[in-house]
Amino acid sequence: MALKLALATGVYDRTRAFADGSLKIEGVEVTHTGQFPGDFFPKIFEDGAFDAAEMALTLYVATLDQEKPPFIAIPAFPVRFFRHSAVYVNRDSGIRALAKCCSTDTTPAFG
């Protein structure tokens, strides 16, 4: 009898074999959910919908102060994108040029 594994990841070139079923793991029956990660993150926290899932490092670290942290991290990185190569600005912030950002006290917020 095969081990059943519910897996959630984004669909990237590095996870496509799970999505299309071409990757087989001996003794394991994988049910893959391929979605934008932000769509399945709440399911991980609210009801433990998956046995294994891609997770933002910040979300994982935020669970470590719990008495019984619910997750074990596996050092696998399906997305290798250097996030600091781009600047995102809320259109309602009044910032219209990068120079304005350099003179503003900015504090990152993680939720």
N, C-alpha and C positions, 0 to 999 in steps of 0.2 A: 504494500500500500504506500503510495507516494505522500510525502509531506506536502501539505497545502500552504502556499505562501502568497499572501496578498501584498503586492508591491505597487507603490505610487511614485512616479517620477514625471518630470517634464518630458516632452518628446524631443530629443536632440539626436544628432548623429550618433552619439555615444550610448544612447539608451534605445535606439530604434529597434535593435534586435529583440528586446523585451516586448516592445510594442507590436511588432509584426509576428512574434512567435518563433522567429528563426533561431533564437538562442534557447537551447534545451539544457536543463540542469538535471543530471541523473538523479532519480529518486525524489525530485521536487516538481510539483505541479504549480506553476506560477500563474497567478491571475494578475495581470498588469493593468493599472489605471494610468493612462497618460493624459495629463492635464497641465494647465498652467499651475505651477506650484502654489501660488497664492490662493488658488481655488481649493486645493486639498489640505493645506495647512490647518484650517479650522477643524477638519474631520479627524486629523491626527490627535489634536488636543482634546476635543469634545468627547469623542467616543472611541478612540483607538481603532479607527476603521481599517488600519493597515498593519500588517506584521512588520513591514519595513517600508521606509519612505525617504525620499529626498527631503531635507530640512535645511532652512537657513541656519548658519552657525550661530547667529545672534539669538535665534529662538531656542536653540538647543542649550546654549550657555545660560540663558535666562531660567532654565528649569533646574539648574544645578544647586540652587539654594533651597530646594524643597527637601523635606525630610527624607523622602524616598523618590529621587529623580526617576521619571518614568521612561527615560530613553538611555540607550547605549549608543555612543557615536562610533561609526565605522568610517575610517579615513578614505572615503571615496568621493571624488569631486567630479560630478557629471557636467558641471558648467565651469569653465575656466575663463572668466571674464573679469578683467581688472576694473572694478566699479569706479575707481577714482579717476578713470580716464575721461569721464564726462561730468558735467555739472548740471544738476536739475534744480530749477528755480520755480517756486509756486508763482503762477502768473498774477496772483493777487498781492504779491509781496511788495510791489513797487520797484523791484530791481529790474532794470532794463539793460544794464551793461555789466560785464565782469568786474570792472573797476569798482563798482558799488559793493560787490561782494568782498573785495579785499579790505575795504574800510569798515565792514560791518562785523560785529561780534557774532559769530555763528557757533551754534552748539548742535551737534547731531542728535536726533531723537530716534530711538528704536522702540518699536511697539510690538 
